[in-house]
Amino acid sequence: MITRSAGRDALLLWFGSRAGLLVVTLLGTALGAYADKWRKWDAGLFITIAQYGYDGEPGKPVDDGLPAFFPGFPMLLRVVHLVVPDWAAAGLLISLAAGAVAMVALARLAELEGASGWMAVLALLLYPMAVFLAAGYSESLFLAFAIPAWLAARQGQWSLAASLAAGASCVRITGLFLAIALVVEFLTRRESIRQAGWLVVPFVPLVTYSYYHYSRSGDWLAWKHAQEAGWGRDFAWPWEAWKSTWRSAMGSDDNAVAFRMEIAGAVVALAVLIWLLALCRWSELVYTGLQAAALMTSAYYLSIPRSLLLWFPLWILVAKVATRRPWVMVGYALIFGPLMLLNAERFLSGAWAG
């Protein structure tokens, strides 16, 4: 049963944690430079797309990696910029609002699953990569569509679930994995075949985006080839990807730290997949397993820890355990809370943080 306080507690945790990051960020920083301090890595690329489109800034070399970013976040960024003149600030506001929606939905989904809603939210917010939920990145916006979509599916509201999943598909390629997982969820629940037509809807934005780039460049898979060109995400067998990442992690420079984080993320991901398999959670296993397969068959591991932010089944599993054994959440907070702050500091200082 979903309690009335689930949404309230989620919002208190979300806005409270954002206030904490605000204080940390402003230490030694002028208020006017706050937004610019968050304009790091992909946040700047989203702004470039919102300003100039996928051809990039005129007069500068074309960035072949731009098509890797789906248009949902840049389009919304362009709209918000109409009332918020600063591009970086507009991105932060989108993540703030979208994160609030995502946290409320996560709390309600957790309670529907018999777990504590606020514990699921806290588990996510204390995760070391949670800094990306605050930044002008697409994670918060994706979750603002994906978690309500899954909640609607669990409640048998397939038209709503499909429409929300279509929104998620506009934001990240992860929407493809969500769409496939919804098909599995539909089949395992043995829903009426009359509702099956809705399952096509989440695939429409993916096809539309692919056609857009096909019309520009003749490449249906421009988003995939952009990942290869911009980040070296060429296909590799899983054992080859592991070996190349392990070698990079054994160095002594700052990049070695990042690759150690990737290895830790991969270990956590495999543990979660085994956990879901043991519980026979087939649709969640498909959603997470497809992501893991895509990430672990790249030339080297990249952004695996950050991708776990999108694994909402993980945060519900943690909440289920902590609901029965509260000391688990205490230990979780003591271990991961400081790591989250350290990773936030890495991000804000310009270091690669996941």
ABEGO torsion letter per residue (X at the ends): XBBAAAAAAAAAAAAAAAAAAAAAAABGBBAAAAAAAABBEAAAAAAAAAAAEAAEBBGBBBBAAAAABBAAAAAAAAAAAAABABAAAAAAAAAAAAAAAAAAAAAAAAAAAGBBAAAAAAAAAABAAAAAAABBBAAAAAAAAAAAAAAAAAAGBAAAAAAAAAAAAAABAAAAAAAAAAAAAAAAAGBBAAAAAAAAAAAAAAAAAAAAAAAAAGBAAAAAAAAAAAAGBBBBBAAAAAAAAAAAAABABAAAAAAAAAAAAAAAAAAAAAAAAAAGBAAAAAAAAAAAAAAAABABBBGAAAAAAABAAAAAAAAAAAAABAAAAAAAAAAAAAAAAAAAAAAAAGBBAX
